[in-house]
Amino acid sequence: VIHNDEPFIAVDRSPGSPYRGNAYVGYTPLATTSSSIFTQRSLDQGLTWEGPDRQSNPRGIHDRAALAVGFSGEVYAGYIITGPASPSALLRISYDGGINYQPPVERQATFISSVVPAPSPLPVPNYQFRVQTNLCLGADISISPFSGTVYAVWNDARNGYTDVLLSRSPDGLLWFDPVSITAAPPGTQNFFPFITVSPFAGTIRVIYYSNRIDGFLLDVFVAESFDGGATFTNRRLTTTSFNPNGISPVPTVLIGDYITAQTSAPDNLAAVWMATTPPTGKLDVYFGT
């Protein structure tokens, strides 16, 4: 049985794109430990979908596809391969509205960065929830000075604790070395990042979970950049820290892996996350700006 897991959709909204309105979806068919990343496209607002294109080669351990659409309609299809060897973030690009991707799947994908996957579970007493190391992509389609820039974020343990790293590229081909964007104290755990790039102003916002306040209880923070990723400031989105285990008498193995963010006009964050916020202590969906 093949389980098509972790779908992610991106729509071409760029005024400068000849493919505006195209929709693209990425997902991971899971049947064995050796999986692949696939994409498909729709030309009629999701009514019908063309056949799948495989983006990842070699086959390996993948969890989630990452998609973003650039200023001129470039489709950026990325992923992190976490095994069996040399974990790394990789990318393929389509310049013709999702018909062809470069480099072709028979060749090695464009290299973004090496990756040190986060330990799962994180090394905190009574943490048992899984933490995947996934890629998330964003592209600047605004008319800001940073228009056309592509951004990649993921959680990474290269510094001895799990932190959120960001790499940027002017074209998706040449990538700057990744940098931490959380300003979190060493030894804290910062994970599950999701990026949104404002189509109005080019503002970069990355939301993520962190235990930086309490060491055990979790909060959601946002890292914001108004200068194309050169500098970031961080602010707390949650008003109350929460226990990842909620009211469970034993540590939980899942806390809701998916958090997401978008930018609403004129340049406002719209973030959604899962939390077990008191007084109920039950896992629920929360929204913040």
C-alpha angles and dihedrals in degrees: 000000000000117000113200100213141187101012119196126188131203127183126202105242098157116128088210096056125100086205097055111154096031114133124210130192129192128194145156121241106214118203103127136007087271105075139163139213118244134187134196133185137214125205097186105058094276099308092119133012131210122230122287126273119206112227104176124078129198101037112241143126109328129161110179141013119230122209136182134164120221135217095272095038097273111161113218112200113184142165144168120242108205099182172127084322143346102020109217145156113246138183144196124194132208118204096180104059098278099311096112132013128209129254093030114245090254088067132061113277122242110283117236102170146318113264135211104203119228114252113255113243099026115243096258122115111260094013108126101148118116121251117200123200104228135165123238122191134200133180131198110235094164126105091247121127087263096054112147095025116136123212132198126192134181141152113262136181100202093118095054095266134056114272137161115255129192130199124185135200134188092217111006091258106078116043132195118230111273120260134195113255102183104075084211120157115266111265096033122117119242118174152144096053122190123187132210123182116201112244087201103051109002093246113161119219125178120185121199145158119258139177091200095121102050107009090234111031115075134231135178118240134181125217110207131194126187096177105061096276097308092119136010136201122198131215134176119251100184117075094201128038114234139208109243089215092054111189093336113127089218131041111279122233096212130040099175107285096211126083122159143185139194135179120244126197133311092016110302132142119240108189131177127191144159121250143158093223117177142282093042097031089203123130109261142154120265134189129206143165 
